């Protein structure tokens, strides 16, 4: 699964990693400890993230089956 372009260019110190497994892949986006209380909403194919008072929107990859956020880390699973 390919990382959405808008997540690659976030203006913060965000770490984006992709993990490939035999049965799928996961994109993990770590917004850091200052954004421990992030929230995510999915509207259609658009994910809306609120982290540390900032809002980010991006189109989910077509392969995405689940999106979640916990402890400052957003995960997109295939």
N, C-alpha and C positions, 0 to 999 in steps of 0.2 A: 504494500500500500504506500502511496506517495504522500509525503507531507504537503499539506495545502500551502501554497505560495505565501499567503498572508501570515501564516504562523512562522515562516522562516524569517520574516522581516519585522517582527515585533520590536518596538523601540526600547524594550526593557532588557535586563539581564536574564533572559529566558533560555533554558536549556531544552532543546528538542532532540529526541532520540527515537529511532525506529528499531524495533525488535522483531526479527523474523523467526517464526516457528514452523514446524512441519504442517500444522493445520491452520495457519493464518499468520497475522502480524498485528503488532500493537505500536501505535505512536504515543509516546509519553512526552508531555510538555510540562516542565517543572518551572512554575512561576516564582519559586523561592519562598523562604520562610515569611516574608512580609505579606504574602498573599495566601496565607494558610486557609482563609475562609473564602475560597472561590466558589462561584456557582455557575452552573451551565444549564441552558435551555436549548432545546432543539425545535426549530420551527421549519417544517418541511425538510429541506436538505441544508439548512443554515444553522450553524451552532453559534450561540450568543454566550460569551463568557464575561463575567464580571469578576475582576481580580484587583484587589487593593484600590478600589474606587475607579478603576478604568474599565471600559467596555471594549471587547474585541468581538468581531464577527467574521466568520469565514464559512465557505462552502465545504461541507464534509466530502471526503472522497466517496465515490460511488460504492466502494467495497465496505464501507463502515457499517457495522451491525450494532455497535453499542458505544455510547459516550458517557463518561462519568468523571467526577472530580472529587478528590479527597486530599486533604493535607497539602494543598497548594500544587497538586499534580493533576493535570487533565490527561485522561487516557481515551484513546480512540481505538477500538478493537475491530478486527475483521473476522 
